[in-house]
């Protein structure tokens, strides 16, 4: 099963946003199901400062990112 992680914030570049981090093994169907879960989950919408409205999912920017196999820390 592919790994996914959702990070939600009330303050993003253009307002509330969610970052969905997935690995390369996710299928389009699985990603669709994950997006459905993110946009209808009352806890996620509440964490983003939005009210859970079944008919409206506007106001939440969603960024889908690929999980890297290796993370490199750079000090400057």
C-alpha positions in Angstrom: 0.0 0.0 0.0 1.4 3.4 -0.9 2.4 5.8 1.9 0.6 9.1 2.1 0.8 12.0 4.5 -1.5 15.1 4.7 -0.3 18.4 6.3 -2.9 21.1 6.8 -2.4 24.7 7.6 -4.7 27.7 8.0 -2.0 30.1 6.5 -0.5 29.2 3.2 0.6 31.3 0.2 -3.0 32.0 -0.7 -4.9 31.0 2.4 -5.7 27.6 3.8 -3.9 24.8 2.2 -3.1 21.1 2.4 0.0 19.3 1.3 -0.5 15.7 0.3 2.7 13.8 0.2 2.6 10.5 -1.6 5.1 7.9 -2.8 5.5 6.9 -6.4 3.5 3.7 -6.1 0.1 5.5 -5.7 -2.4 4.9 -8.5 -4.8 7.5 -9.9 -7.7 5.6 -8.3 -6.0 5.7 -4.9 -5.1 9.4 -5.3 -8.7 10.1 -6.2 -9.9 8.4 -3.0 -7.4 10.2 -0.9 -8.5 13.6 -2.4 -12.1 12.7 -1.7 -11.1 11.9 1.9 -9.2 15.2 2.3 -12.0 17.3 0.9 -14.8 15.7 3.0 -13.0 15.1 6.3 -14.5 17.5 8.8 -11.3 17.3 11.0 -9.1 18.3 8.0 -11.4 21.2 7.0 -11.6 22.4 10.6 -7.8 22.3 11.0 -7.6 24.5 7.8 -10.1 26.9 9.3 -12.9 26.0 6.9 -16.4 24.9 7.7 -17.3 21.4 6.5 -19.8 21.9 3.7 -20.9 18.9 1.7 -21.6 21.0 -1.4 -18.5 23.3 -1.4 -14.9 22.4 -1.3 -13.6 25.8 -2.4 -11.1 27.7 -0.3 -8.6 24.9 0.3 -5.6 24.8 -1.9 -4.2 21.3 -2.3 -0.6 20.6 -3.3 0.3 17.1 -4.2 4.0 16.3 -3.6 6.1 13.2 -4.3 7.8 11.7 -1.3 11.6 11.6 -1.8 13.5 8.5 -1.0 16.3 10.4 0.5 16.2 13.8 2.2 19.4 15.8 2.2 20.0 18.3 5.0 22.0 21.4 3.8 23.5 23.8 6.3 24.2 27.3 5.2 
